[in-house]
Amino acid sequence: MKSEAEGSVPRRLSAVPTQRQDAASGSSRSSGDGGSGSGGAAKKRTRYTARAAILMLVLCALVLALAYPLQQYFSQSSQIDQLKQQNSEKRAEVEQLRQQLAQWQDPDYVKIQARLRLHYVFPGETGLRLLGAGDAATGGPDGTLGPSEGSSAWYAQLWSSVTAASGAPVPSSTPSVTAGPTPSSATGR
């Protein structure tokens, strides 16, 4: 009896299907081997047990369950950083606009801007416009005609700037109003 116990390999029951199959067919194995116990050495043991397989499935499920929320967390944190940066830029812009508003509340600043931008001249003052050497050929510093070279009324300049901004072709000369009837209106009657 002792020789049978020493020669045989102790069996472990496991949830792995190959081991269950070997355990169920143990009588056929021992009859084919002649009861020698060498059949246990031929049996392959799997590396992973059922517990390890379940643990791996649980870990994979956790990784898959946490992947999307983590991705959302990191993308939202980057969006929050961008919005904080935009917020600080807008706050700086608002502060700059408040400073400009405070400047425009000062009457002296308004007078200076009126003189610079609108060429405003107080009553009793004489307004002069100096033309440099480059300005004489083109008519003005920005290529416009100067006052001595065919200055037009302010409404004509306004209309030409509106048509230029809208993309319509700008007429080469300002239209003039004629006193007499036009040929098309005379033939239409």
Disulfide bonds with the S-S distance in Angstrom:
none
